C-alpha cells in the first residue's frame, strides 16, 4: 500500500488551492492508488470557545480539497481543536485505526515540485532500511543557491521544520509513548493558550530542551531521546508559501528569504544516504544542540515567554467568585449560596459578564455606593487586585512587574476595573468568545 497523505488544513483556502494543484501535478503514477485525506480544523475552539477563523474560510478549504480530490476523505471535528490535536487525530487514524506502516503529512502552505512524491518514496525506502530515521522530507535547504544544489543535490541532511514530511509507524509508536507527559500538558485545552512555563518545567528533568514549546519541538526532542534521526534532502523539492499565519507576515517572510527558494523539478534517484558512522555523528550533533539550548538559552527563553494565558471557559473557583465580587461590586458575596451557584458550575467568562452587566455594577460605575457589606470604593489596588483582575477580565497574567506597578497603590479598584473594561484587549477577547 502506498503511504496515504494527510492534508492538515485550517483557514487559508487561498494557500490550500495552489498546494492541492501541485499535489495533483505529481509525475507518473505517484497518486495512483494513494489515499488523500483532509484533516480540517474548525473555527471556534472546543475548550476556550474563542473564535480563530471565519466559518466561510473553513467551508472554502473543504470545498477546495473536494474540488481537487473528489474521492478524497474529509475529517472535520466541527470545532477547533488546535494543531497539536489535529495532527494527533491524523496520526492515530493512520497508525492505530488503519495500521498503515507509513503516512505523509502535508500542510496548507507548501507548494510541491512535480517530483516531491517520487523523492518521498525514495526517502521512505532508505529510512525503512536504516531503522533509525523517523521523519523524512524533501523540501530541502530552502536557502541553497543553484550552484550549491548542483554540487550537493545527492545529500541527505538533518530536518529542521516538520514540513511536508513522512513518518514511519514503528517509530511513531515510541514517539507517541515518549510524548505522553507533553500531551497531558497541552491536550484538552486551547493549544494557542498553552502553559509555556509548565512545558519548560517538564523539560528540566532531562537536562536538555528544545527551543520551543510547540508540538513540533516536542516531537523533535522525543526523537532525540529515542536516538532517532530526522532527515531531508539537500535539494529543495518544495517551496514554503506561508506569507501569513500565526507567526508570519509578508514582511517577515521576505526577510527570511523564503521567496528565493530554488525548487528542483527533476528527481534525484541516487541519493547518498548516511552510513552508520555518519548517522551516529548526526545524532550526536542533534543531542548536543538540545544540551546547549538547555545550558545556554533556556534561562533567556523563560524570561521572554509571554504572560500565561487562561481558558476563559474554565469553571469558577471560590476565589474567582470572591475576587469578582470584591473587584466589581466592591463587596463580599451576601451568602454561601452565591458561591454554590457559581463554583464549579459557571465559566469565569460568563460569571464576569454577568457581574459587569448587572444593574448593581452599573450603578457603582455611575457613582452609587456599594450594597451590603461594602468595601471602600476608593481603596487603592493591591498587587492581588491587579493580578486577579487580569485573570478575570483578560484571562491572562499581567505582562510583568512594571504593569502591576502601574496600578498598585496608584489607582482605585473601581478605576482599575473601568480602565480594563474599556480596553481594546478586553473587547477583542470578549468578542471572540462564542458560547
MODA-V502464 format. One record per residue. PHI is phi in radians with two decimals (NA if undefined). D_LAST is the distance of its C-alpha to the last C-alpha in whole Angstrom. Layout:
BEGIN
phi=PHI d_last=D_LAST
phi=PHI d_last=D_LAST
END
This chain:
BEGIN
phi=NA d_last=44
phi=-1.20 d_last=43
phi=-1.04 d_last=40
phi=-1.23 d_last=37
phi=-2.02 d_last=34
phi=-1.81 d_last=31
phi=-1.72 d_last=29
phi=-1.62 d_last=26
phi=-2.27 d_last=24
phi=-2.34 d_last=21
phi=-2.26 d_last=21
phi=-2.23 d_last=24
phi=-1.09 d_last=26
phi=-1.19 d_last=29
phi=-1.46 d_last=30
phi=-1.08 d_last=29
phi=-1.02 d_last=32
phi=-1.17 d_last=35
phi=-1.13 d_last=34
phi=-1.12 d_last=34
phi=-1.12 d_last=37
phi=-1.16 d_last=39
phi=-1.21 d_last=38
phi=-1.13 d_last=40
phi=-1.61 d_last=43
phi=-1.13 d_last=44
phi=-1.25 d_last=47
phi=1.11 d_last=49
phi=-1.79 d_last=48
phi=-1.02 d_last=45
phi=-1.66 d_last=42
phi=-1.08 d_last=44
phi=1.25 d_last=43
phi=-1.81 d_last=40
phi=-1.35 d_last=37
phi=-2.10 d_last=34
phi=-2.16 d_last=30
phi=-1.85 d_last=27
phi=-1.87 d_last=24
phi=-1.73 d_last=21
phi=-1.37 d_last=18
phi=-1.72 d_last=15
phi=-1.59 d_last=13
phi=-1.92 d_last=10
phi=-1.14 d_last=11
phi=-1.07 d_last=10
phi=-1.80 d_last=11
phi=-1.63 d_last=10
phi=1.07 d_last=7
phi=-1.49 d_last=9
phi=-1.47 d_last=10
phi=-2.01 d_last=14
phi=-2.75 d_last=15
phi=-1.61 d_last=15
phi=-0.99 d_last=15
phi=-1.10 d_last=19
phi=-1.25 d_last=20
phi=-1.14 d_last=19
phi=-1.11 d_last=21
phi=-1.16 d_last=24
phi=-1.15 d_last=24
phi=-1.12 d_last=24
phi=-1.12 d_last=27
phi=-1.07 d_last=29
phi=-1.12 d_last=29
phi=-1.16 d_last=30
phi=-1.17 d_last=33
phi=-1.29 d_last=34
phi=-2.33 d_last=34
phi=-1.01 d_last=34
phi=-1.57 d_last=35
phi=-1.19 d_last=32
phi=-1.96 d_last=30
phi=-1.76 d_last=26
phi=-1.99 d_last=24
phi=-2.41 d_last=20
phi=-1.26 d_last=17
phi=1.67 d_last=15
phi=-1.78 d_last=12
phi=-1.56 d_last=14
phi=-2.00 d_last=16
phi=1.50 d_last=18
phi=-1.14 d_last=22
phi=-1.13 d_last=23
phi=-1.30 d_last=21
phi=-1.18 d_last=22
phi=-1.11 d_last=26
phi=-1.07 d_last=26
phi=-1.10 d_last=25
phi=-1.17 d_last=27
phi=-1.09 d_last=30
phi=-1.22 d_last=29
phi=-1.09 d_last=30
phi=-1.28 d_last=33
phi=-1.54 d_last=35
phi=-1.83 d_last=34
phi=-1.17 d_last=33
phi=-1.68 d_last=35
phi=1.19 d_last=38
phi=-1.27 d_last=39
phi=-1.52 d_last=41
phi=-2.70 d_last=40
phi=-2.46 d_last=37
phi=-1.89 d_last=36
phi=-2.21 d_last=33
phi=-2.05 d_last=32
phi=-1.79 d_last=29
phi=-1.57 d_last=29
phi=-2.41 d_last=31
phi=-2.30 d_last=34
phi=-1.42 d_last=37
phi=-1.68 d_last=40
phi=-1.18 d_last=43
phi=-1.03 d_last=45
phi=-1.77 d_last=46
phi=-1.06 d_last=43
phi=-1.16 d_last=43
phi=-1.07 d_last=47
phi=-1.22 d_last=46
phi=-1.12 d_last=44
phi=-1.16 d_last=46
phi=-1.12 d_last=49
phi=-1.08 d_last=47
phi=-1.00 d_last=45
phi=-1.07 d_last=49
phi=-1.18 d_last=50
phi=-1.23 d_last=47
phi=-1.10 d_last=48
phi=-1.21 d_last=51
phi=-1.16 d_last=51
phi=1.44 d_last=48
phi=-2.19 d_last=47
phi=-2.15 d_last=45
phi=-1.64 d_last=41
phi=-1.87 d_last=39
phi=-2.59 d_last=41
phi=-2.65 d_last=41
phi=-2.16 d_last=43
phi=-1.41 d_last=41
phi=1.28 d_last=44
phi=-1.51 d_last=45
phi=-1.24 d_last=43
phi=-1.77 d_last=45
phi=-1.20 d_last=49
phi=-1.44 d_last=51
phi=-1.06 d_last=53
phi=-1.14 d_last=56
phi=-1.14 d_last=54
phi=-1.13 d_last=53
phi=-1.05 d_last=56
phi=-1.36 d_last=57
phi=-2.06 d_last=55
phi=-1.06 d_last=53
phi=-1.53 d_last=54
phi=-1.33 d_last=52
phi=-2.07 d_last=49
phi=-2.15 d_last=48
phi=-1.24 d_last=45
phi=-1.22 d_last=41
phi=-1.93 d_last=39
phi=-1.34 d_last=36
phi=-1.49 d_last=34
phi=-2.00 d_last=34
phi=0.72 d_last=35
phi=-1.91 d_last=37
phi=-1.91 d_last=38
phi=-2.47 d_last=38
phi=-1.59 d_last=40
phi=-1.03 d_last=39
phi=-1.06 d_last=41
phi=-1.51 d_last=40
phi=-1.01 d_last=37
phi=-1.01 d_last=37
phi=-1.22 d_last=39
phi=-1.08 d_last=36
phi=-1.03 d_last=33
phi=-1.16 d_last=35
phi=-1.15 d_last=35
phi=-1.62 d_last=32
phi=-1.00 d_last=31
phi=-1.20 d_last=30
phi=-1.10 d_last=29
phi=-1.06 d_last=26
phi=-1.12 d_last=25
phi=-1.44 d_last=25
phi=-2.12 d_last=22
phi=-1.45 d_last=21
phi=1.33 d_last=18
phi=-2.64 d_last=16
phi=-1.20 d_last=15
phi=-1.05 d_last=19
phi=-1.17 d_last=18
phi=-1.99 d_last=18
phi=-1.09 d_last=21
phi=-1.52 d_last=23
phi=-1.07 d_last=26
phi=-1.15 d_last=29
phi=-1.12 d_last=28
phi=-1.19 d_last=29
phi=-1.18 d_last=32
phi=-1.06 d_last=33
phi=-1.08 d_last=33
phi=-1.20 d_last=35
phi=-0.98 d_last=38
phi=-1.10 d_last=39
phi=-1.61 d_last=41
phi=1.18 d_last=42
phi=-2.67 d_last=41
phi=-2.87 d_last=38
phi=-1.40 d_last=36
phi=-1.32 d_last=35
phi=-1.96 d_last=31
phi=-1.74 d_last=29
phi=-1.27 d_last=27
phi=-1.18 d_last=28
phi=-1.11 d_last=31
phi=-1.10 d_last=32
phi=-1.11 d_last=32
phi=-1.22 d_last=33
phi=-1.09 d_last=36
phi=-1.18 d_last=37
phi=-1.09 d_last=37
phi=-1.05 d_last=39
phi=-1.09 d_last=42
phi=-1.08 d_last=41
phi=-1.63 d_last=43
phi=1.23 d_last=45
phi=-1.94 d_last=44
phi=-1.61 d_last=44
phi=-2.23 d_last=42
phi=-2.31 d_last=44
phi=-2.60 d_last=44
phi=-1.19 d_last=47
phi=-1.32 d_last=48
phi=-1.22 d_last=48
phi=-1.42 d_last=45
phi=-1.96 d_last=44
phi=-2.86 d_last=41
phi=-2.33 d_last=39
phi=-1.29 d_last=36
phi=-2.08 d_last=34
phi=-1.29 d_last=31
phi=-1.33 d_last=32
phi=-2.52 d_last=28
phi=3.01 d_last=25
phi=-1.07 d_last=24
phi=-2.23 d_last=27
phi=-2.49 d_last=29
phi=-2.20 d_last=30
phi=-1.07 d_last=33
phi=-1.14 d_last=36
phi=-1.16 d_last=35
phi=-1.01 d_last=35
phi=-1.14 d_last=39
phi=-1.15 d_last=40
phi=-1.45 d_last=39
phi=1.41 d_last=42
phi=-1.12 d_last=39
phi=-1.18 d_last=41
phi=-1.66 d_last=44
phi=-1.02 d_last=44
phi=-1.60 d_last=47
phi=-1.67 d_last=46
phi=-1.58 d_last=48
phi=-1.71 d_last=49
phi=-1.69 d_last=51
phi=-1.20 d_last=51
phi=-2.00 d_last=53
phi=-1.38 d_last=54
phi=-1.79 d_last=56
phi=-1.05 d_last=54
phi=-1.73 d_last=55
phi=-1.42 d_last=53
phi=-1.13 d_last=54
phi=-1.39 d_last=56
phi=-1.06 d_last=56
phi=-1.18 d_last=57
phi=-1.18 d_last=55
phi=-1.10 d_last=52
phi=-1.07 d_last=53
phi=-1.14 d_last=53
phi=-1.07 d_last=50
phi=-1.14 d_last=48
phi=-1.15 d_last=50
phi=-1.08 d_last=49
phi=-1.07 d_last=45
phi=-1.19 d_last=45
phi=-1.05 d_last=47
phi=-1.05 d_last=44
phi=-1.17 d_last=42
phi=-1.12 d_last=44
phi=-1.14 d_last=45
phi=-1.07 d_last=41
phi=-1.11 d_last=41
phi=-1.32 d_last=44
phi=-1.91 d_last=44
phi=-2.04 d_last=41
phi=-1.05 d_last=38
phi=-1.00 d_last=39
phi=-1.22 d_last=38
phi=-1.02 d_last=35
phi=-1.10 d_last=34
phi=-1.16 d_last=34
phi=-1.72 d_last=33
phi=-1.15 d_last=29
phi=-1.19 d_last=26
phi=-1.00 d_last=25
phi=-1.11 d_last=23
phi=-1.81 d_last=19
phi=-2.13 d_last=17
phi=-1.32 d_last=13
phi=-1.04 d_last=11
phi=-1.65 d_last=9
phi=-1.09 d_last=13
phi=-1.30 d_last=14
phi=-1.10 d_last=16
phi=-1.69 d_last=20
phi=-1.07 d_last=22
phi=-1.15 d_last=23
phi=-1.02 d_last=20
phi=-1.16 d_last=20
phi=-1.07 d_last=24
phi=-1.10 d_last=23
phi=-1.09 d_last=20
phi=-1.12 d_last=23
phi=-1.24 d_last=26
phi=-1.37 d_last=24
phi=-1.67 d_last=22
phi=-1.79 d_last=24
phi=0.97 d_last=28
phi=-2.81 d_last=28
phi=-1.50 d_last=28
phi=-1.01 d_last=26
phi=-1.31 d_last=28
phi=-2.80 d_last=28
phi=-1.11 d_last=27
phi=-1.08 d_last=25
phi=-1.10 d_last=22
phi=-1.07 d_last=22
phi=-1.09 d_last=22
phi=-1.20 d_last=19
phi=-1.94 d_last=17
phi=-1.07 d_last=19
phi=1.28 d_last=17
phi=-2.06 d_last=15
phi=-2.04 d_last=12
phi=-1.28 d_last=10
phi=-1.06 d_last=12
phi=-1.04 d_last=10
phi=-1.16 d_last=9
phi=-1.07 d_last=13
phi=-1.14 d_last=14
phi=-1.04 d_last=12
phi=-1.12 d_last=14
phi=-1.17 d_last=17
phi=-1.30 d_last=17
phi=-1.65 d_last=16
phi=-1.31 d_last=19
phi=-1.03 d_last=22
phi=-1.13 d_last=24
phi=-1.19 d_last=23
phi=-1.06 d_last=23
phi=-1.16 d_last=27
phi=-1.09 d_last=27
phi=-1.08 d_last=26
phi=-1.62 d_last=29
phi=1.89 d_last=32
phi=-1.27 d_last=32
phi=-1.33 d_last=33
phi=-1.09 d_last=30
phi=-1.40 d_last=30
phi=-1.13 d_last=32
phi=0.85 d_last=33
phi=-1.29 d_last=32
phi=-1.67 d_last=33
phi=-1.13 d_last=34
phi=-1.03 d_last=32
phi=-1.71 d_last=34
phi=-1.07 d_last=34
phi=-1.26 d_last=34
phi=-1.10 d_last=31
phi=-1.63 d_last=32
phi=-1.02 d_last=31
phi=-1.07 d_last=29
phi=-1.03 d_last=27
phi=-1.15 d_last=27
phi=-1.08 d_last=25
phi=-1.18 d_last=23
phi=-1.12 d_last=22
phi=-1.07 d_last=21
phi=-1.20 d_last=19
phi=-1.38 d_last=17
phi=-1.69 d_last=16
phi=-1.77 d_last=17
phi=0.98 d_last=16
phi=-2.80 d_last=19
phi=-1.41 d_last=23
phi=-1.05 d_last=25
phi=-1.23 d_last=27
phi=2.77 d_last=31
phi=-1.11 d_last=33
phi=-1.12 d_last=34
phi=-1.18 d_last=30
phi=-1.09 d_last=31
phi=-1.12 d_last=34
phi=-1.09 d_last=33
phi=-1.94 d_last=32
phi=-1.03 d_last=33
phi=1.12 d_last=36
phi=-1.99 d_last=36
phi=-2.27 d_last=33
phi=-1.30 d_last=32
phi=-1.02 d_last=29
phi=-1.11 d_last=28
phi=-1.16 d_last=29
phi=-1.06 d_last=27
phi=-1.11 d_last=24
phi=-1.04 d_last=24
phi=-1.10 d_last=25
phi=-1.15 d_last=22
phi=-1.18 d_last=20
phi=-1.52 d_last=22
phi=-1.32 d_last=22
phi=-1.14 d_last=20
phi=-1.10 d_last=19
phi=-1.08 d_last=16
phi=-1.11 d_last=15
phi=-1.13 d_last=15
phi=-1.16 d_last=13
phi=-1.06 d_last=11
phi=-1.24 d_last=11
phi=-1.59 d_last=10
phi=-1.46 d_last=6
phi=-1.94 d_last=4
phi=-1.57 d_last=0
END
